[in-house]
């Protein structure tokens, strides 16, 4: 059992001449038999940004995800002004948060995926 992470880029490549962002779609699926609380963190490489201000980190609290349920997050990936052609990576980390009956919560497991995008 685990938390599955799927990614998709539209369009597939980031055109440096055009300077238009690429939409990255991240799907998080709960494959456990119980509901889980999940936090999603994104970390981009130096040549790309995850919003208009070129931030390299983003964090999303997805809340409780039921068994078999999926949640989709959409993020715009922008090139930075000094970006060069090549392949850049975005590290995606889904952290499973365990909530005790007393209300105490702590991170219990982390699931990682490395998504790469071509800059042309």
Secondary structure as GFF3:
##gff-version 3
##sequence-region A 1 120
A	DSSP	beta_strand	3	10	.	.	.	ID=ss1
A	DSSP	beta_strand	13	14	.	.	.	ID=ss2
A	DSSP	beta_strand	22	30	.	.	.	ID=ss3
A	DSSP	beta_strand	36	44	.	.	.	ID=ss4
A	DSSP	beta_strand	48	49	.	.	.	ID=ss5
A	DSSP	beta_strand	57	65	.	.	.	ID=ss6
A	DSSP	beta_strand	70	79	.	.	.	ID=ss7
A	DSSP	beta_strand	86	99	.	.	.	ID=ss8
A	DSSP	beta_strand	105	119	.	.	.	ID=ss9
###
